[in-house]
Amino acid sequence: MLVIVVPGAEFFDETTNEFVDVEDVVLELEHSLVSLSKWESKFEKPFLGKEKKSPEEIAGYVKAMLITPDIGLEVLNRLSVENLTEINAYIESKQSATTFGQMPDRSGSGEVITSELIYYWMVAFTIPFECQYWHLNRLFSLIRICNIKNSKPKKMGRHEIAARNRELNAQRRAQLSTTG
């Protein structure tokens, strides 16, 4: 969860012809599958697609991320550049200690990832639905681990076996100080 403070401001109220001070507002935000699902149900297109988002769609996602209740549009309009930078850094953060080794280059399946597809993956890997509230990148790491652990090990080709054996033999020669 991300907690940010939207700075207060002073506004002129034209109805009363007075200046009004607005206090700082603390917002709690969560980049999760639930947020993604809310956004996709409103805009009816995949959030994780390559299509560029309009300012309205970006503001819509920030609103979908809100956990803090009863936040009006006027508060979201006061988000500073620093607030938006912090939100973006939070969305892009890994949120996991898991690292993945070098994966072979392969092109993606071209499948469009939507919230329903992610829910399918959760069901297929029997991931509990409480995880829909996790940071989305953390959930993706879990799904990727489940996929790796459930897949059959890839058989090594003849060239890979020969290269591995040459490397092991070289290590053993170095350890034993022999030439062959």
Summary of the structure (lengths in Angstrom):
residues: 180
radius of gyration: 24.7
end to end distance: 58.3
largest distance: 93.9
contacts: 385
relative contact order: 0.13
helix: 48%
strand: 13%
